[in-house]
Amino acid sequence: RDATAAAAAAAAPAVAEQGPVLSEGMLQFKKAVQELKNKAQTKITALTGLADLHYAECEQVAQILTEEIAGAVTSRIQPLVSVMDSVLKKVGKDYRQHLAARLPACMQAVYGRTEAIMHEWLGKMLELSWRKHDLLPLDVLDMLDSILTGQPLPVA
């Protein structure tokens, strides 16, 4: 019995490092996000619907989405950002808060490994959607603008 308890205690830190266990709904959302390869409106709408359905888990949805964007190959960035834009516009305030907290680091990761054409597209998304429709706090919008134009971030 002691050996079993010791093994379980030794395994506990490894489990904790993997992060929280995802619910069935979050696993479904994560799988759907990972499968998104293009800007098909039906897929973007379906993912927005899943985000709405799992509103109570919006912090995890925001984490899944921003982590996927930050690590995505260039061809998947536009579809994934389009999902995020749709969620910001159609689902709700709590998503805005959680995405605003994660978006600067996410966009910094994307900016650092993409070309000027992607920077331009992201800049248009920032101005013509997020800023125009007041989807994110002004300080976050300004920070994103600095990131997407290659300017140093202001020191807090």
OpenMM code with the backbone's topology and positions (N, CA, C; nanometers):
from openmm import Vec3, app, unit

residues = "ARG ASP ALA THR ALA ALA ALA ALA ALA ALA ALA ALA PRO ALA VAL ALA GLU GLN GLY PRO VAL LEU SER GLU GLY MET LEU GLN PHE LYS LYS ALA VAL GLN GLU LEU LYS ASN LYS ALA GLN THR LYS ILE THR ALA LEU THR GLY LEU ALA ASP LEU HIS TYR ALA GLU CYS GLU GLN VAL ALA GLN ILE LEU THR GLU GLU ILE ALA GLY ALA VAL THR SER ARG ILE GLN PRO LEU VAL SER VAL MET ASP SER VAL LEU LYS LYS VAL GLY LYS ASP TYR ARG GLN HIS LEU ALA ALA ARG LEU PRO ALA CYS MET GLN ALA VAL TYR GLY ARG THR GLU ALA ILE MET HIS GLU TRP LEU GLY LYS MET LEU GLU LEU SER TRP ARG LYS HIS ASP LEU LEU PRO LEU ASP VAL LEU ASP MET LEU ASP SER ILE LEU THR GLY GLN PRO LEU PRO VAL ALA".split()
positions = [
    Vec3(0.0819, -0.1192, 0.0000),
    Vec3(0.0000, 0.0000, 0.0000),
    Vec3(0.0866, 0.1260, 0.0000),
    Vec3(0.1923, 0.1278, 0.0777),
    Vec3(0.2802, 0.2442, 0.0838),
    Vec3(0.3441, 0.2729, -0.0515),
    Vec3(0.3811, 0.1670, -0.1237),
    Vec3(0.4413, 0.1844, -0.2557),
    Vec3(0.3414, 0.2484, -0.3509),
    Vec3(0.2150, 0.2075, -0.3444),
    Vec3(0.1113, 0.2646, -0.4297),
    Vec3(0.0904, 0.4120, -0.3963),
    Vec3(0.0856, 0.4461, -0.2692),
    Vec3(0.0693, 0.5849, -0.2264),
    Vec3(0.1878, 0.6696, -0.2710),
    Vec3(0.3075, 0.6136, -0.2592),
    Vec3(0.4274, 0.6862, -0.3017),
    Vec3(0.4256, 0.7101, -0.4524),
    Vec3(0.3834, 0.6097, -0.5280),
    Vec3(0.3761, 0.6242, -0.6735),
    Vec3(0.2715, 0.7296, -0.7115),
    Vec3(0.1586, 0.7286, -0.6425),
    Vec3(0.0539, 0.8271, -0.6703),
    Vec3(0.1021, 0.9676, -0.6362),
    Vec3(0.1738, 0.9810, -0.5244),
    Vec3(0.2262, 1.1120, -0.4841),
    Vec3(0.3298, 1.1622, -0.5845),
    Vec3(0.4120, 1.0708, -0.6354),
    Vec3(0.5134, 1.1085, -0.7337),
    Vec3(0.4485, 1.1499, -0.8651),
    Vec3(0.3357, 1.0883, -0.9009),
    Vec3(0.2680, 1.1190, -1.0263),
    Vec3(0.1886, 1.2484, -1.0176),
    Vec3(0.1481, 1.2894, -0.8977),
    Vec3(0.0634, 1.4077, -0.8809),
    Vec3(0.1225, 1.5340, -0.9435),
    Vec3(0.2529, 1.5648, -0.9233),
    Vec3(0.3058, 1.6853, -0.9878),
    Vec3(0.2987, 1.6776, -1.1399),
    Vec3(0.3196, 1.5613, -1.1971),
    Vec3(0.3132, 1.5478, -1.3424),
    Vec3(0.1724, 1.5755, -1.3927),
    Vec3(0.0720, 1.5286, -1.3202),
    Vec3(-0.0662, 1.5549, -1.3587),
    Vec3(-0.0959, 1.7035, -1.3462),
    Vec3(-0.0498, 1.7663, -1.2396),
    Vec3(-0.0741, 1.9083, -1.2189),
    Vec3(-0.0104, 1.9918, -1.3294),
    Vec3(0.1049, 1.9517, -1.3797),
    Vec3(0.1730, 2.0267, -1.4842),
    Vec3(0.0981, 2.0225, -1.6161),
    Vec3(0.0151, 1.9214, -1.6374),
    Vec3(-0.0588, 1.9094, -1.7628),
    Vec3(-0.1762, 2.0060, -1.7683),
    Vec3(-0.2083, 2.0718, -1.6609),
    Vec3(-0.3181, 2.1658, -1.6576),
    Vec3(-0.4464, 2.0968, -1.6189),
    Vec3(-0.5549, 2.1756, -1.6153),
    Vec3(-0.6825, 2.1193, -1.5720),
    Vec3(-0.7349, 2.0159, -1.6714),
    Vec3(-0.8083, 1.9229, -1.6192),
    Vec3(-0.8713, 1.8232, -1.7045),
    Vec3(-0.9858, 1.8921, -1.7774),
    Vec3(-0.9911, 1.8741, -1.9091),
    Vec3(-1.0948, 1.9390, -1.9881),
    Vec3(-1.2236, 1.8593, -1.9837),
    Vec3(-1.3356, 1.9300, -1.9789),
    Vec3(-1.4668, 1.8659, -1.9836),
    Vec3(-1.4886, 1.8087, -2.1241),
    Vec3(-1.5908, 1.7280, -2.1373),
    Vec3(-1.6247, 1.6715, -2.2687),
    Vec3(-1.6499, 1.7831, -2.3701),
    Vec3(-1.7186, 1.8883, -2.3264),
    Vec3(-1.7466, 2.0015, -2.4148),
    Vec3(-1.6201, 2.0724, -2.4602),
    Vec3(-1.5253, 2.0882, -2.3678),
    Vec3(-1.4001, 2.1549, -2.4033),
    Vec3(-1.3156, 2.0666, -2.4954),
    Vec3(-1.3203, 1.9365, -2.4729),
    Vec3(-1.2493, 1.8447, -2.5637),
    Vec3(-1.3086, 1.8532, -2.7035),
    Vec3(-1.4403, 1.8627, -2.7120),
    Vec3(-1.5081, 1.8754, -2.8408),
    Vec3(-1.4690, 2.0074, -2.9083),
    Vec3(-1.4678, 2.1162, -2.8316),
    Vec3(-1.4293, 2.2461, -2.8865),
    Vec3(-1.2844, 2.2439, -2.9354),
    Vec3(-1.1968, 2.1886, -2.8523),
    Vec3(-1.0546, 2.1831, -2.8881),
    Vec3(-1.0335, 2.1029, -3.0164),
    Vec3(-1.1011, 1.9899, -3.0279),
    Vec3(-1.0886, 1.9075, -3.1485),
    Vec3(-1.1379, 1.9831, -3.2712),
    Vec3(-1.2507, 2.0515, -3.2583),
    Vec3(-1.3054, 2.1277, -3.3707),
    Vec3(-1.2112, 2.2411, -3.4112),
    Vec3(-1.1502, 2.3067, -3.3132),
    Vec3(-1.0548, 2.4144, -3.3417),
    Vec3(-0.9320, 2.3564, -3.4140),
    Vec3(-0.8825, 2.2434, -3.3665),
    Vec3(-0.7652, 2.1814, -3.4283),
    Vec3(-0.7930, 2.1362, -3.5715),
    Vec3(-0.9174, 2.1057, -3.6011),
    Vec3(-0.9539, 2.0585, -3.7348),
    Vec3(-0.9814, 2.1728, -3.8325),
    Vec3(-0.9907, 2.2962, -3.7836),
    Vec3(-1.0199, 2.4103, -3.8707),
    Vec3(-0.8992, 2.4403, -3.9590),
    Vec3(-0.9182, 2.4302, -4.0888),
    Vec3(-0.8080, 2.4510, -4.1826),
    Vec3(-0.8320, 2.5679, -4.2787),
    Vec3(-0.9589, 2.6123, -4.2915),
    Vec3(-0.9888, 2.7211, -4.3841),
    Vec3(-1.0972, 2.8107, -4.3267),
    Vec3(-1.1304, 2.9166, -4.4005),
    Vec3(-1.2260, 3.0153, -4.3513),
    Vec3(-1.3694, 2.9822, -4.3937),
    Vec3(-1.4052, 2.8557, -4.3972),
    Vec3(-1.5420, 2.8175, -4.4310),
    Vec3(-1.6373, 2.8750, -4.3263),
    Vec3(-1.7328, 2.9560, -4.3721),
    Vec3(-1.8232, 3.0231, -4.2796),
    Vec3(-1.9028, 2.9242, -4.1951),
    Vec3(-1.9380, 2.8099, -4.2520),
    Vec3(-2.0145, 2.7109, -4.1744),
    Vec3(-1.9346, 2.6606, -4.0557),
    Vec3(-1.8046, 2.6402, -4.0743),
    Vec3(-1.7194, 2.5928, -3.9647),
    Vec3(-1.6992, 2.7022, -3.8596),
    Vec3(-1.6813, 2.8251, -3.9049),
    Vec3(-1.6646, 2.9376, -3.8118),
    Vec3(-1.7920, 2.9555, -3.7303),
    Vec3(-1.9072, 2.9464, -3.7969),
    Vec3(-2.0357, 2.9576, -3.7280),
    Vec3(-2.0543, 2.8437, -3.6282),
    Vec3(-2.0161, 2.7233, -3.6664),
    Vec3(-2.0291, 2.6081, -3.5758),
    Vec3(-1.9408, 2.6256, -3.4526),
    Vec3(-1.8178, 2.6721, -3.4708),
    Vec3(-1.7286, 2.6950, -3.3569),
    Vec3(-1.7797, 2.8078, -3.2683),
    Vec3(-1.8363, 2.9117, -3.3284),
    Vec3(-1.8954, 3.0201, -3.2499),
    Vec3(-2.0119, 2.9653, -3.1676),
    Vec3(-2.0919, 2.8781, -3.2282),
    Vec3(-2.2030, 2.8152, -3.1568),
    Vec3(-2.1551, 2.7301, -3.0405),
    Vec3(-2.0463, 2.6573, -3.0607),
    Vec3(-1.9893, 2.5774, -2.9508),
    Vec3(-1.9409, 2.6683, -2.8381),
    Vec3(-1.8779, 2.7794, -2.8743),
    Vec3(-1.8311, 2.8744, -2.7726),
    Vec3(-1.9502, 2.9287, -2.6942),
    Vec3(-2.0592, 2.9565, -2.7627),
    Vec3(-2.1798, 3.0053, -2.6964),
    Vec3(-2.2389, 2.8978, -2.6060),
    Vec3(-2.2437, 2.7764, -2.6564),
    Vec3(-2.2972, 2.6632, -2.5800),
    Vec3(-2.2181, 2.6413, -2.4506),
    Vec3(-2.0887, 2.6654, -2.4561),
    Vec3(-2.0004, 2.6427, -2.3409),
    Vec3(-1.9574, 2.7749, -2.2765),
    Vec3(-2.0504, 2.8700, -2.2736),
    Vec3(-2.0228, 3.0024, -2.2180),
    Vec3(-1.9696, 2.9948, -2.0750),
    Vec3(-2.0200, 2.9014, -1.9968),
    Vec3(-1.9756, 2.8875, -1.8572),
    Vec3(-1.8273, 2.8525, -1.8484),
    Vec3(-1.7710, 2.8008, -1.9564),
    Vec3(-1.6288, 2.7645, -1.9599),
    Vec3(-1.5503, 2.8583, -2.0523),
    Vec3(-1.5938, 2.9845, -2.0585),
    Vec3(-1.5351, 3.0772, -2.1549),
    Vec3(-1.3854, 3.1012, -2.1328),
    Vec3(-1.3389, 3.0915, -2.0099),
    Vec3(-1.1952, 3.1092, -1.9874),
    Vec3(-1.1156, 2.9983, -2.0555),
    Vec3(-1.1641, 2.8749, -2.0468),
    Vec3(-1.0959, 2.7635, -2.1134),
    Vec3(-1.1077, 2.7747, -2.2653),
    Vec3(-1.2228, 2.8182, -2.3142),
    Vec3(-1.2407, 2.8375, -2.4581),
    Vec3(-1.1399, 2.9408, -2.5081),
    Vec3(-1.1263, 3.0522, -2.4359),
    Vec3(-1.0307, 3.1566, -2.4742),
    Vec3(-0.8880, 3.1021, -2.4741),
    Vec3(-0.8550, 3.0210, -2.3747),
    Vec3(-0.7211, 2.9626, -2.3681),
    Vec3(-0.6972, 2.8689, -2.4864),
    Vec3(-0.7917, 2.7816, -2.5137),
    Vec3(-0.7782, 2.6874, -2.6253),
    Vec3(-0.7588, 2.7636, -2.7559),
    Vec3(-0.8410, 2.8644, -2.7784),
    Vec3(-0.8367, 2.9390, -2.9038),
    Vec3(-0.7068, 3.0168, -2.9198),
    Vec3(-0.6647, 3.0883, -2.8158),
    Vec3(-0.5422, 3.1685, -2.8281),
    Vec3(-0.4175, 3.0808, -2.8367),
    Vec3(-0.4157, 2.9684, -2.7664),
    Vec3(-0.3006, 2.8778, -2.7775),
    Vec3(-0.2928, 2.8177, -2.9176),
    Vec3(-0.4071, 2.7851, -2.9743),
    Vec3(-0.4083, 2.7292, -3.1099),
    Vec3(-0.3614, 2.8338, -3.2111),
    Vec3(-0.4060, 2.9577, -3.1956),
    Vec3(-0.3622, 3.0647, -3.2861),
    Vec3(-0.2117, 3.0866, -3.2731),
    Vec3(-0.1636, 3.0950, -3.1509),
    Vec3(-0.0209, 3.1224, -3.1274),
    Vec3(0.0694, 3.0167, -3.1881),
    Vec3(0.0229, 2.8923, -3.1927),
    Vec3(0.1062, 2.7847, -3.2440),
    Vec3(0.0716, 2.7377, -3.3842),
    Vec3(-0.0267, 2.8011, -3.4467),
    Vec3(-0.0759, 2.7536, -3.5770),
    Vec3(0.0200, 2.7848, -3.6911),
    Vec3(0.0178, 2.6979, -3.7916),
    Vec3(0.0894, 2.7283, -3.9152),
    Vec3(0.0206, 2.8491, -3.9786),
    Vec3(0.0936, 2.9234, -4.0573),
    Vec3(0.0444, 3.0494, -4.1130),
    Vec3(-0.0895, 3.0345, -4.1847),
    Vec3(-0.1086, 2.9279, -4.2579),
    Vec3(-0.2325, 2.9111, -4.3347),
    Vec3(-0.3565, 2.8960, -4.2475),
    Vec3(-0.3384, 2.8639, -4.1199),
    Vec3(-0.4519, 2.8460, -4.0287),
    Vec3(-0.4798, 2.9696, -3.9434),
    Vec3(-0.3924, 3.0676, -3.9462),
    Vec3(-0.4094, 3.1838, -3.8589),
    Vec3(-0.5356, 3.2622, -3.8939),
    Vec3(-0.5573, 3.2921, -4.0221),
    Vec3(-0.6761, 3.3690, -4.0591),
    Vec3(-0.8059, 3.2991, -4.0189),
    Vec3(-0.8226, 3.1692, -4.0486),
    Vec3(-0.9457, 3.1040, -4.0041),
    Vec3(-0.9641, 3.1072, -3.8524),
    Vec3(-0.8582, 3.0852, -3.7783),
    Vec3(-0.8675, 3.0845, -3.6325),
    Vec3(-0.8987, 3.2239, -3.5771),
    Vec3(-0.8350, 3.3258, -3.6323),
    Vec3(-0.8633, 3.4628, -3.5890),
    Vec3(-1.0063, 3.4998, -3.6270),
    Vec3(-1.0544, 3.4491, -3.7390),
    Vec3(-1.1932, 3.4742, -3.7792),
    Vec3(-1.2913, 3.4131, -3.6790),
    Vec3(-1.2593, 3.2967, -3.6249),
    Vec3(-1.3425, 3.2368, -3.5197),
    Vec3(-1.3412, 3.3280, -3.3973),
    Vec3(-1.2236, 3.3731, -3.3579),
    Vec3(-1.2134, 3.4595, -3.2419),
    Vec3(-1.2926, 3.5881, -3.2629),
    Vec3(-1.2841, 3.6456, -3.3818),
    Vec3(-1.3591, 3.7658, -3.4147),
    Vec3(-1.5094, 3.7395, -3.4025),
    Vec3(-1.5536, 3.6274, -3.4522),
    Vec3(-1.6947, 3.5897, -3.4451),
    Vec3(-1.7402, 3.5735, -3.3003),
    Vec3(-1.6576, 3.5098, -3.2198),
    Vec3(-1.6907, 3.4918, -3.0773),
    Vec3(-1.6981, 3.6280, -3.0082),
    Vec3(-1.6019, 3.7156, -3.0363),
    Vec3(-1.6031, 3.8485, -2.9758),
    Vec3(-1.7310, 3.9245, -3.0113),
    Vec3(-1.7739, 3.9134, -3.1366),
    Vec3(-1.8905, 3.9885, -3.1828),
    Vec3(-2.0223, 3.9272, -3.1381),
    Vec3(-2.0308, 3.7958, -3.1369),
    Vec3(-2.1616, 3.7318, -3.1241),
    Vec3(-2.1898, 3.6656, -2.9903),
    Vec3(-2.0877, 3.6394, -2.9095),
    Vec3(-2.1146, 3.5587, -2.7911),
    Vec3(-2.1231, 3.6413, -2.6636),
    Vec3(-2.0234, 3.7199, -2.6308),
    Vec3(-2.0456, 3.7958, -2.5092),
    Vec3(-1.9281, 3.8554, -2.4373),
    Vec3(-1.9659, 3.9309, -2.3360),
    Vec3(-1.8745, 4.0122, -2.2578),
    Vec3(-1.7654, 3.9317, -2.1878),
    Vec3(-1.7996, 3.8201, -2.1272),
    Vec3(-1.6979, 3.7425, -2.0556),
    Vec3(-1.5889, 3.6940, -2.1494),
    Vec3(-1.6257, 3.6599, -2.2722),
    Vec3(-1.5238, 3.6199, -2.3694),
    Vec3(-1.4296, 3.7355, -2.3977),
    Vec3(-1.4838, 3.8544, -2.4068),
    Vec3(-1.3998, 3.9716, -2.4343),
    Vec3(-1.2944, 3.9876, -2.3260),
    Vec3(-1.3348, 3.9714, -2.2011),
    Vec3(-1.2413, 3.9853, -2.0888),
    Vec3(-1.1299, 3.8811, -2.0974),
    Vec3(-1.1652, 3.7560, -2.1193),
    Vec3(-1.0649, 3.6491, -2.1210),
    Vec3(-0.9764, 3.6559, -2.2457),
    Vec3(-1.0347, 3.6909, -2.3589),
    Vec3(-0.9538, 3.7038, -2.4804),
    Vec3(-0.8627, 3.8256, -2.4707),
    Vec3(-0.9117, 3.9351, -2.4134),
    Vec3(-0.8288, 4.0548, -2.3978),
    Vec3(-0.7046, 4.0254, -2.3138),
    Vec3(-0.7194, 3.9409, -2.2133),
    Vec3(-0.6065, 3.9069, -2.1268),
    Vec3(-0.5019, 3.8232, -2.1995),
    Vec3(-0.5440, 3.7447, -2.2981),
    Vec3(-0.4535, 3.6513, -2.3657),
    Vec3(-0.4055, 3.6989, -2.5031),
    Vec3(-0.4783, 3.7912, -2.5618),
    Vec3(-0.4512, 3.8285, -2.7006),
    Vec3(-0.3156, 3.8939, -2.7254),
    Vec3(-0.2677, 3.9850, -2.6403),
    Vec3(-0.1364, 4.0444, -2.6700),
    Vec3(-0.0239, 3.9409, -2.6833),
    Vec3(-0.0133, 3.8487, -2.5910),
    Vec3(0.0922, 3.7460, -2.6000),
    Vec3(0.0709, 3.6574, -2.7226),
    Vec3(-0.0534, 3.6271, -2.7517),
    Vec3(-0.0861, 3.5459, -2.8681),
    Vec3(-0.0414, 3.6167, -2.9973),
    Vec3(-0.0770, 3.7436, -3.0104),
    Vec3(-0.0416, 3.8185, -3.1322),
    Vec3(0.1084, 3.8424, -3.1416),
    Vec3(0.1743, 3.8547, -3.0280),
    Vec3(0.3194, 3.8700, -3.0305),
    Vec3(0.3838, 3.7431, -3.0870),
    Vec3(0.3324, 3.6271, -3.0479),
    Vec3(0.3842, 3.5005, -3.1004),
    Vec3(0.3590, 3.4902, -3.2502),
    Vec3(0.2411, 3.5301, -3.2936),
    Vec3(0.2064, 3.5244, -3.4362),
    Vec3(0.2927, 3.6224, -3.5145),
    Vec3(0.3045, 3.7448, -3.4660),
    Vec3(0.3810, 3.8477, -3.5361),
    Vec3(0.5263, 3.8051, -3.5571),
    Vec3(0.5826, 3.7421, -3.4557),
    Vec3(0.7231, 3.7038, -3.4610),
    Vec3(0.7565, 3.5982, -3.5646),
    Vec3(0.6572, 3.5284, -3.6155),
    Vec3(0.6885, 3.4216, -3.7110),
    Vec3(0.6097, 3.4295, -3.8420),
    Vec3(0.5472, 3.5452, -3.8673),
    Vec3(0.4731, 3.5600, -3.9915),
    Vec3(0.5282, 3.6751, -4.0744),
    Vec3(0.4841, 3.6794, -4.1995),
    Vec3(0.5324, 3.7790, -4.2953),
    Vec3(0.4444, 3.9046, -4.2934),
    Vec3(0.4885, 4.0054, -4.3675),
    Vec3(0.4203, 4.1349, -4.3719),
    Vec3(0.2744, 4.1231, -4.4160),
    Vec3(0.2436, 4.0336, -4.5079),
    Vec3(0.1055, 4.0213, -4.5559),
    Vec3(0.0109, 3.9785, -4.4429),
    Vec3(0.0569, 3.8930, -4.3536),
    Vec3(-0.0239, 3.8522, -4.2392),
    Vec3(-0.0344, 3.9669, -4.1393),
    Vec3(0.0738, 4.0400, -4.1201),
    Vec3(0.0708, 4.1548, -4.0290),
    Vec3(-0.0335, 4.2554, -4.0781),
    Vec3(-0.0375, 4.2754, -4.2104),
    Vec3(-0.1336, 4.3689, -4.2692),
    Vec3(-0.2773, 4.3199, -4.2466),
    Vec3(-0.3017, 4.1919, -4.2702),
    Vec3(-0.4365, 4.1361, -4.2507),
    Vec3(-0.4795, 4.1495, -4.1049),
    Vec3(-0.3912, 4.1161, -4.0122),
    Vec3(-0.4224, 4.1281, -3.8700),
    Vec3(-0.4473, 4.2741, -3.8315),
    Vec3(-0.3702, 4.3652, -3.8895),
    Vec3(-0.3908, 4.5082, -3.8639),
    Vec3(-0.5284, 4.5539, -3.9105),
    Vec3(-0.5726, 4.5021, -4.0257),
    Vec3(-0.7072, 4.5355, -4.0745),
    Vec3(-0.8138, 4.4782, -3.9816),
    Vec3(-0.7947, 4.3567, -3.9337),
    Vec3(-0.8893, 4.2966, -3.8400),
    Vec3(-0.8973, 4.3832, -3.7147),
    Vec3(-0.7828, 4.4265, -3.6660),
    Vec3(-0.7770, 4.5112, -3.5476),
    Vec3(-0.8569, 4.6394, -3.5678),
    Vec3(-0.8314, 4.7077, -3.6788),
    Vec3(-0.8950, 4.8381, -3.7022),
    Vec3(-1.0406, 4.8271, -3.7465),
    Vec3(-1.0685, 4.7389, -3.8427),
    Vec3(-1.2009, 4.7342, -3.9047),
    Vec3(-1.3027, 4.6503, -3.8282),
    Vec3(-1.2551, 4.5783, -3.7288),
    Vec3(-1.3489, 4.4985, -3.6503),
    Vec3(-1.3346, 4.5281, -3.5015),
    Vec3(-1.2234, 4.4907, -3.4432),
    Vec3(-1.2093, 4.4999, -3.2984),
    Vec3(-1.2184, 4.6430, -3.2478),
    Vec3(-1.1496, 4.7355, -3.3155),
    Vec3(-1.1532, 4.8758, -3.2719),
    Vec3(-1.2862, 4.9406, -3.3123),
    Vec3(-1.3277, 4.9191, -3.4358),
    Vec3(-1.4511, 4.9801, -3.4876),
    Vec3(-1.5727, 4.9430, -3.4030),
    Vec3(-1.5789, 4.8185, -3.3574),
    Vec3(-1.6945, 4.7703, -3.2822),
    Vec3(-1.6703, 4.7668, -3.1309),
    Vec3(-1.5596, 4.8278, -3.0861),
    Vec3(-1.5267, 4.8327, -2.9426),
    Vec3(-1.5333, 4.6948, -2.8777),
    Vec3(-1.4675, 4.5967, -2.9403),
    Vec3(-1.4741, 4.4592, -2.8921),
    Vec3(-1.3752, 4.4289, -2.7805),
    Vec3(-1.2735, 4.5134, -2.7664),
    Vec3(-1.1701, 4.4930, -2.6647),
    Vec3(-1.1416, 4.6266, -2.5967),
    Vec3(-1.0899, 4.6232, -2.4751),
    Vec3(-1.0552, 4.7489, -2.4065),
    Vec3(-0.9522, 4.8291, -2.4869),
    Vec3(-0.9608, 4.9605, -2.4771),
    Vec3(-0.8737, 5.0498, -2.5526),
    Vec3(-0.7252, 5.0222, -2.5292),
    Vec3(-0.6866, 4.9948, -2.4043),
    Vec3(-0.5446, 4.9691, -2.3769),
    Vec3(-0.4969, 4.8421, -2.4480),
    Vec3(-0.5833, 4.7418, -2.4582),
    Vec3(-0.5477, 4.6176, -2.5287),
    Vec3(-0.5385, 4.6451, -2.6789),
    Vec3(-0.6328, 4.7217, -2.7316),
    Vec3(-0.6286, 4.7572, -2.8742),
    Vec3(-0.5002, 4.8324, -2.9079),
    Vec3(-0.4620, 4.9265, -2.8223),
    Vec3(-0.3386, 5.0024, -2.8450),
    Vec3(-0.2154, 4.9119, -2.8373),
    Vec3(-0.2173, 4.8185, -2.7430),
    Vec3(-0.1061, 4.7242, -2.7303),
    Vec3(-0.0973, 4.6357, -2.8558),
    Vec3(-0.2103, 4.5879, -2.9035),
    Vec3(-0.2127, 4.5058, -3.0250),
    Vec3(-0.1635, 4.5855, -3.1448),
    Vec3(-0.2023, 4.7128, -3.1515),
    Vec3(-0.1558, 4.7986, -3.2601),
    Vec3(-0.0035, 4.8108, -3.2573),
    Vec3(0.0525, 4.8274, -3.1395),
    Vec3(0.1989, 4.8349, -3.1266),
    Vec3(0.2643, 4.7045, -3.1711),
    Vec3(0.2082, 4.5931, -3.1295),
    Vec3(0.2632, 4.4621, -3.1662),
    Vec3(0.2578, 4.4436, -3.3174),
    Vec3(0.1436, 4.4730, -3.3772),
    Vec3(0.1232, 4.4456, -3.5198),
    Vec3(0.1918, 4.5453, -3.6123),
    Vec3(0.2437, 4.6543, -3.5566),
    Vec3(0.3207, 4.7472, -3.6378),
    Vec3(0.4698, 4.7390, -3.6044),
    Vec3(0.5047, 4.6433, -3.5197),
    Vec3(0.6459, 4.6202, -3.4883),
    Vec3(0.7071, 4.7229, -3.3969),
    Vec3(0.6238, 4.7978, -3.3260),
    Vec3(0.6746, 4.8990, -3.2336),
    Vec3(0.7000, 4.8356, -3.0970),
    Vec3(0.7952, 4.8894, -3.0235),
    Vec3(0.8169, 4.8353, -2.8883),
    Vec3(0.6956, 4.8641, -2.8009),
    Vec3(0.6668, 4.7721, -2.7135),
    Vec3(0.5547, 4.7916, -2.6226),
    Vec3(0.5933, 4.8914, -2.5153),
    Vec3(0.4968, 4.9782, -2.4760),
    Vec3(0.5275, 5.0743, -2.3697),
    Vec3(0.5552, 5.0007, -2.2380),
    Vec3(0.6467, 5.0563, -2.1615),
    Vec3(0.6798, 4.9986, -2.0318),
    Vec3(0.5743, 5.0415, -1.9318),
    Vec3(0.5206, 4.9451, -1.8591),
    Vec3(0.4125, 4.9752, -1.7628),
    Vec3(0.4660, 5.0384, -1.6375),
] * unit.nanometer
topology = app.Topology()
chain = topology.addChain("A")
for resn in residues:
    res = topology.addResidue(resn, chain)
    for name in ("N", "CA", "C"):
        topology.addAtom(name, app.Element.getBySymbol(name[0]), res)
